[in-house]
Amino acid sequence: MAKTVRTFLMFTGRCEEAITLYTALIPNSEIVTLTRWGAGGEGKEGSVQQVLFTLNGVEYAAFDSPPVHAFDFTPSMSLFVDCESEAELDRIFAALSDGGQILMPLGDYGFSKKFGWTNDRFGVSWQINYGGVSYL
């Protein structure tokens, strides 16, 4: 039996910046543990070797990969956020889409009062929802 299952995000140098943004935006979120690469390690000194963090109580893991790979994040895997208010949706969507790429602008798509889909400036894909379909 598996000990744990959690989403793992691989960055190439901006992990701490991304995780700091995410945990500041989403209520009930925190950085639980963060370890940095040291001098002579595989990764750039001071970059994130491993981080465990929560977004609204759900655990995620991430790191700054020492090698740069031929792949990156893809929108086919996204983080889905159900918001408690339209104001919360607007705030989160604005912050995540700043410097990123909007895939579906905020609007009423029939399945939700207000919904938007964006890739943030780090390449992570987010679906932000208020007043409609919920996967929780």
N, C-alpha and C positions, 0 to 999 in steps of 0.2 A: 504494500500500500504506500502511496506517495506521502511523504512527510508534509509537504506544503505545495500549493500551486498559487503563483502570483504573476502578475504582469511584470516583465523586465524590459526596461528601456535602455538602449545603447546609444550613447552620445559620443562625439569625438571632440571633446574640449569644452563644451558649454553645459555640462550636466548640472553643476551646482547652481548656475544662473537659472536654468529651467526649473529645477526642483524648488528653488527659493520662490520663484514666481507662482508655481502651482500651489504650494502650501500656503502662500499669502492670499491667493484668490478664493480657494475653496474652504468653507468653514469646516471646523473639526479636523484640521489637517496639521501634520507636523513632520519634521525630519526626526526620525527615531535614532538612527546611527549614521555616521558619515566617517569614512576612512579615506585618507589621501595617499596617493603614491608618494613615496619618499625618494631621497637621492639614490640613484643607482637602481631604482625599480624599473619595471617594464614600461610604465607610463610616465608622462611628463610630471616632474616633481610638483606637488601641490594639487594636481588634478584629482578627480574623484576615482578612487580605487573601487569603492562600493558604498552605496547608500541605501538605507531602508527608510521609506517614508510612507505616510498615510495621506490619503485624500478622502475626507469625510469618513474616516475610520477604516478604509480599505487599504491593505498593505500593497506597496509596489517596491520594486528594487530597480536600481540603475547604476551605471558607471560610465566613465570616459574610457572608451576602448583605445588601447595603445595603437593598434594598427588601424588604418583607415581602410574600410572594406568597399567593395564595388556595389554595395546596397545601402539603403537608408530606410527611414520610416515610410510607410505607405498608408493611404487613406482606407485601404481595405480592412485595417485594424484601427479602431478609433476608441477614444474614451468618451463615454456617453454620460452627460451630466443633466440630471433632472433638477431644475431650479424651483425654489419655493415662491418666487415672485418674478414678475417681468423685469423689475429693476435689477434684481440679482442676475438674471439672464443677460441684460444689456451690459452690466458691469463686467461680467466674466467674458462675454463674447468680444467686447471692445478690447480688453487686455490681451486676450489670446490671439485675436486677428491682427493686432498691431505689429506690423513688420512681417506678417505671414501671408497666407493666400486663402481668401474666402472661396470655399467650394460651393456653398449655398448661402446666399445672403439671408439675414433675418427676415422672416415672413411667416405667413399662415399657409401651410402646405396641405391643409385638410386633416392631417393626422394630429395636429398640435395647434394651439393658439398662436404660439411663436416658437420658431425653430431656426437654428443656423448651424452650419458646418464649416469649420475652418482648419487649416493647417497652421499651427503657430510658427513663430520665427525659428524654432528649433527643428521643425519638420514633423512634430507630433500632431496627429489628427484628432479633432474634438467635435463632437455633436452636442450642442447646447439646446436644451428643451425646456419649455414651460407650458403647462396646461394641456397636455395631450398624452400620447402614447408613452408608457413608462415600461422599462425593462427591469425594474427592481421589484 
